[in-house]
């Protein structure tokens, strides 16, 4: 049985960690990031190599493909496969990007998000990459509060004295394109 303990950390540090994970578009949870940081810190203090869980895999924009993930594409009547090994996607013995993998056996330009099926180690079935991406975006939208909901309420801004209303009826000829092009009206600077 795994016992969990709550540890207090400063709010600013937590927000900095969340912002960092958000900008990296990482699928790493806050718990896992904190655990890896603590393992790394302990290893550095003891002068040892890191012993904690090291997550290896390929970061494809917002989608993290852990080591062991298989990629599949269908082209001209046959399936083509690639696998995430270490931090790279390996197809036919060489490292490729998802786009390179999708285009490697096709005669046309391909959109890897719509052509590649993915099966991560924890998945039972193949899933289209764009479906996984849509699910991740929906999860993030639920997890990350909007800026408006996290802001502290503030007092209404002080009223600014309004200037007198401008004349809405232009003089004849002011709407001609050549006049607007070569002349400047005093109204434009008010």
FENRAPE-V242612 format. One record per pair of residues at least 24 apart in sequence whose ideal C-beta (glycine too) atoms are under 10 Angstrom apart, sorted by the first residue. I is the first residue (numbers start at 1). J is the second residue. D is the distance in Angstrom with one decimal. If there is no record, write none. Layout:
i j d
I J D
I J D
This chain:
i j d
4 31 8.9
7 34 8.0
7 38 9.1
9 34 8.0
15 150 9.6
18 143 9.7
18 144 8.1
22 140 8.3
22 143 10.0
22 144 7.1
24 59 7.7
24 62 9.4
24 64 9.6
25 59 7.5
25 60 9.5
25 61 6.2
25 62 4.1
25 63 8.3
25 64 8.5
25 136 9.0
25 140 9.1
26 55 9.7
26 59 7.3
26 62 8.6
26 64 6.5
27 55 9.3
27 57 9.3
27 59 8.6
27 62 7.9
27 63 7.4
27 64 4.0
27 65 9.5
27 66 8.8
27 136 7.3
27 139 9.6
27 140 9.7
28 55 7.1
28 64 7.5
29 143 10.0
56 84 8.3
56 85 8.8
56 86 5.5
56 87 5.8
56 88 9.7
57 84 5.7
57 85 9.7
57 86 8.3
57 87 6.7
57 88 9.5
57 89 9.7
57 120 9.1
57 121 9.7
58 84 5.0
58 85 9.2
58 86 8.7
58 87 6.2
58 88 6.4
58 89 5.4
58 90 9.9
58 95 9.5
58 97 8.8
58 98 8.3
59 87 8.4
60 84 9.5
60 89 8.4
60 97 8.0
60 98 5.5
60 99 9.5
60 112 8.3
60 113 9.2
60 116 9.4
60 118 9.2
60 129 7.9
60 132 9.9
60 133 9.0
61 98 9.0
61 113 8.9
61 133 7.9
61 136 9.9
62 132 9.6
62 133 6.6
62 136 5.9
62 137 7.5
62 140 8.1
63 98 9.0
63 113 9.1
63 118 8.0
63 120 9.7
63 129 7.0
63 130 10.0
63 132 6.1
63 133 5.9
63 135 9.9
63 136 6.5
64 120 9.1
64 136 9.3
65 89 7.4
65 98 8.6
65 118 6.9
65 120 6.8
65 121 9.8
65 129 9.4
65 132 9.6
66 120 6.1
66 121 6.1
66 122 8.3
67 120 9.9
67 121 7.9
68 119 9.5
68 120 7.7
68 121 4.4
68 122 9.5
69 118 6.3
69 119 6.9
69 120 4.8
69 121 6.7
69 122 9.7
69 123 8.6
70 117 8.7
70 118 7.4
70 119 4.8
70 120 8.3
70 121 8.9
70 123 9.2
70 126 8.2
71 96 9.5
71 98 7.0
71 101 6.2
71 102 8.8
71 112 8.9
71 115 10.0
71 116 5.3
71 117 7.2
71 118 5.8
71 119 8.2
71 126 9.4
71 129 8.2
72 101 9.7
72 115 9.7
72 116 7.1
72 117 4.6
72 118 7.7
72 119 7.4
72 126 6.1
73 98 9.6
73 101 6.9
73 102 5.8
73 103 9.7
73 104 8.8
73 105 7.3
73 106 8.1
73 110 8.0
73 112 8.5
73 115 5.4
73 116 5.4
73 117 7.1
73 129 10.0
74 105 9.8
74 115 8.0
74 116 9.7
74 117 8.0
75 102 8.6
75 103 9.8
75 104 9.1
75 105 4.9
75 106 5.2
75 107 8.8
75 108 9.8
75 110 8.5
75 115 8.1
76 105 7.3
76 106 7.9
76 107 8.3
78 105 8.3
79 105 10.0
79 117 8.9
79 126 10.0
80 104 7.4
80 105 5.2
80 106 9.3
80 116 9.7
81 117 9.9
81 119 10.0
82 116 8.7
84 118 9.5
84 120 8.8
84 121 9.4
89 116 10.0
98 129 7.4
102 129 9.4
163 190 7.7
166 190 7.1
